[in-house]
Amino acid sequence: MSYTAKEYARLIGMAGFSEALLKNHFTLYQGYVTNTGKLLATLEQMLKEDKAATPEFAELKRRLGWEFNGMRLHEYYFENLGDTAPLVVDGSLGKRLAESFGNVDAWEKDFRATGAMRGIGWTVLYQDPADGRLINFWINEHDAGHPAGCMPILVMDVFEHAFMLDYGLKRADYIEAFFKNIDWKVAEARLK
């Protein structure tokens, strides 16, 4: 089984995101998909050749988390973009945000503040399946910092490639554009 890059050309023309930025971002994502496939094939071959106890196998196995999560996080990110309709505050996601944060405005303030922190990474609204609580997390790298067992509900890329071409160092302006293009129906559908 191999992974195939998904098509996100529907996002071209989205307000606040230039075509050049999106095309560069799609190309980066396609690299994660390609590398995930290559790593899985190489690791499978190394197992067949009884090379699982080698340092090379160990390093490739560690690299797999970076490439796979890079692929998957970009898919979540692109899929929760492309709409301009506001969040339905009395819908299931709006209600859950209010339960977890006090109100939707408090959640948004926390999410934006998390995204504006110095550094590279991701801001992810996760749902804890143990109790349904929603929590904003900062994910430093693709392969580290994910809360075990939690479901990504809303994903925002805050690596420089997601905004520097259009916004330079003005991350807050990028976050504003992100919020204007969230597809809340997709985020809500991820709730359990």
Sequence and secondary structure as in RCSB ss.txt:
>XXXX:A:sequence
MSYTAKEYARLIGMAGFSEALLKNHFTLYQGYVTNTGKLLATLEQMLKEDKAATPEFAELKRRLGWEFNGMRLHE
YYFENLGDTAPLVVDGSLGKRLAESFGNVDAWEKDFRATGAMRGIGWTVLYQDPADGRLINFWINEHDAGHPAGC
MPILVMDVFEHAFMLDYGLKRADYIEAFFKNIDWKVAEARLK
>XXXX:A:secstr
        GGGTT TT  HHHHHHHHHHHHHHHHHHHHHHHHHHHHHHTT TTSHHHHHHHHHHHHHHHHHHHHH
HHHHTBS      TTSHHHHHHHHHHSSHHHHHHHHHHHHTSSSSSEEEEEE TTT  EEEEEESBTTB   TT 
EEEEEEE SGGGTHHHHTT HHHHHHHHHHTB HHHHHHT  
